[in-house]
Amino acid sequence: QPQAVSMGSKEIVDNKCVLEGILNFTGQWYGFLFSNISLKQGGGFKFRFSYPYRMQVQNVILYTEQDKAKLREEQTCWQREGIIPAGHVADQIIDLSFRSSWNGCVSKNTSQGLTLVCQGERRYEKPRTVYVAVSNCRSKKGLRLNFRLEITGYNGNELCSSAPRPPAPS
C-alpha cells in the first residue's frame, strides 16, 4: 500500500533533464519509477539513489521495449526481474545493495542513521527507450528510496520536454 510517492522536482538545467524525488511504501513493492525515456545515440543518465540501510532496497531495473512487452500482471516480483537476460544483467539491473561497489554503493552515517548511497551512470551507444522500475521483492520493512536522475541526450521525450525550465538569468 503506498504511503507516498513524491516527485520532488523535474526541470531542465544545461540540457539535462533532472528528475528527483522520494518513494515511500510500507511493504514489498515493484513498479515503474519512469516510463518511456527515449534516448538518442550517446544519451544516458547519471543516477543517485539513497535509502536508510535498514530498509534494504533491492534493485532498479532498466527495461527495454522488448523486455517491457514480456511483463504480465500475474507475474511475481521475482519473475519480473527474471525477464532480463543473464548477459544483460550488469547493464540493465542496478543492484542497490551494500555489496554493489560496481554501482558506486557506499554506506554513510547521516543524521537519519546508516544510509546506503549508490551513484553512477549509464550511457548508450545506440538509441534506446528505457523504462525504469524499482523492485524490493525481499523486503518486509517497506521502501524509502531517494532518487535523482540527470538525463542527457533525450529524444523529445514527453517526460523531459515537459519539465519546467528554470527562469532565465536577469
C-alpha positions in Angstrom: 0.0 0.0 0.0 1.6 3.3 -1.0 2.2 5.8 1.7 3.7 8.4 -0.6 5.3 8.8 -4.0 6.8 12.2 -4.2 8.2 13.6 -7.4 10.3 16.3 -5.7 11.2 18.2 -8.9 11.6 17.9 -12.6 13.5 20.6 -14.5 15.8 21.2 -17.5 19.2 22.6 -16.5 22.1 22.9 -19.0 20.3 20.5 -21.4 19.9 17.9 -18.7 16.5 16.7 -17.6 16.8 16.3 -13.8 14.2 14.1 -12.1 14.3 13.7 -8.4 12.0 12.7 -5.5 11.2 10.0 -2.9 9.4 6.7 -2.9 8.0 5.7 0.5 6.0 2.4 0.9 5.2 0.2 3.9 5.6 -3.3 2.3 7.1 -5.1 -0.7 7.0 -3.0 -3.8 7.6 -3.4 -7.5 6.7 -0.7 -10.0 7.8 1.8 -12.6 9.5 5.0 -11.5 9.7 6.4 -15.0 8.4 5.0 -18.3 9.4 5.6 -21.9 12.6 7.6 -21.6 13.7 7.9 -25.2 17.4 8.4 -25.6 19.4 9.4 -28.7 22.7 7.8 -29.6 25.2 8.6 -26.9 22.4 9.5 -24.5 22.1 8.3 -21.0 21.8 9.3 -17.4 23.7 9.8 -14.1 21.9 8.3 -11.1 22.0 8.7 -7.4 19.9 6.5 -5.2 19.9 6.5 -1.4 17.9 4.9 1.4 18.1 4.0 5.1 20.2 0.9 5.4 17.5 -0.9 7.5 15.1 -0.6 4.5 17.2 -2.7 2.1 16.0 -1.6 -1.3 17.0 -4.3 -3.8 17.2 -3.3 -7.5 16.5 -0.6 -10.1 15.6 -2.4 -13.4 16.2 -0.7 -16.8 13.8 -2.4 -19.1 14.0 -2.1 -22.9 10.8 -2.0 -25.0 11.3 -5.7 -25.8 11.6 -6.5 -22.1 8.5 -4.5 -21.2 6.4 -6.4 -23.7 7.2 -9.6 -21.8 5.8 -8.3 -18.5 2.4 -9.7 -17.3 0.2 -8.7 -14.4 0.2 -12.2 -13.0 4.0 -12.4 -12.7 5.6 -12.3 -9.3 8.1 -9.7 -8.4 10.9 -12.2 -8.9 9.6 -13.2 -12.4 9.5 -9.6 -13.5 13.2 -9.3 -12.6 13.9 -12.6 -14.3 12.9 -11.1 -17.7 16.3 -9.5 -18.0 18.6 -11.9 -19.9 21.6 -13.1 -17.9 24.0 -11.4 -20.4 22.4 -8.0 -19.8 22.1 -8.0 -16.0 25.1 -5.8 -15.4 23.8 -3.2 -17.9 20.1 -3.4 -17.0 19.9 -4.1 -13.3 21.3 -1.5 -10.9 21.9 -3.5 -7.7 21.4 -1.2 -4.7 23.0 -3.3 -2.0 25.9 -2.8 0.2 27.8 -5.4 -1.9 27.3 -3.4 -5.1 30.6 -1.4 -5.3 30.4 -1.6 -9.1 27.2 0.6 -8.9 29.0 3.1 -6.6 27.2 1.9 -3.4 28.7 3.0 -0.1 27.4 3.2 3.4 27.4 6.6 5.1 26.5 7.8 8.6 23.9 10.6 8.4 21.6 12.4 10.8 19.0 9.7 9.9 21.3 6.8 10.7 23.2 4.5 8.4 22.4 5.3 4.8 23.4 3.5 1.6 24.2 5.8 -1.3 24.6 4.4 -4.9 25.7 6.6 -7.7 26.9 6.0 -11.2 25.8 6.4 -14.8 24.6 4.5 -17.9 25.4 5.7 -21.5 24.1 4.0 -24.6 25.9 3.8 -28.0 22.6 3.2 -29.8 19.3 5.0 -29.4 17.2 3.3 -26.7 14.0 3.7 -24.8 14.3 2.9 -21.1 11.6 2.0 -18.6 12.9 2.5 -15.0 11.4 0.1 -12.4 12.1 -0.3 -8.7 11.9 -3.7 -7.0 12.3 -4.7 -3.4 10.9 -8.3 -3.6 12.7 -9.3 -0.4 11.6 -6.5 1.9 9.2 -6.9 4.8 10.2 -3.4 6.1 8.9 -1.3 3.2 10.7 1.0 0.9 12.1 4.5 1.2 14.2 5.5 -1.8 15.5 8.9 -2.6 16.3 9.2 -6.3 17.9 11.6 -8.7 18.4 11.1 -12.4 20.2 13.5 -14.7 19.2 12.5 -18.2 21.2 13.8 -21.3 20.6 13.1 -24.9 16.9 12.5 -24.6 14.8 12.5 -27.7 11.9 14.9 -27.5 10.7 12.8 -24.5 7.4 13.9 -23.0 8.8 13.2 -19.5 11.7 15.6 -20.1 10.4 18.0 -22.6 7.5 19.0 -20.3 9.8 19.6 -17.4 9.8 23.2 -16.2 12.8 25.2 -17.1 14.4 27.5 -14.5 13.9 31.2 -15.0 16.5 32.9 -17.3 19.1 34.9 -15.5 18.3 38.6 -15.5 
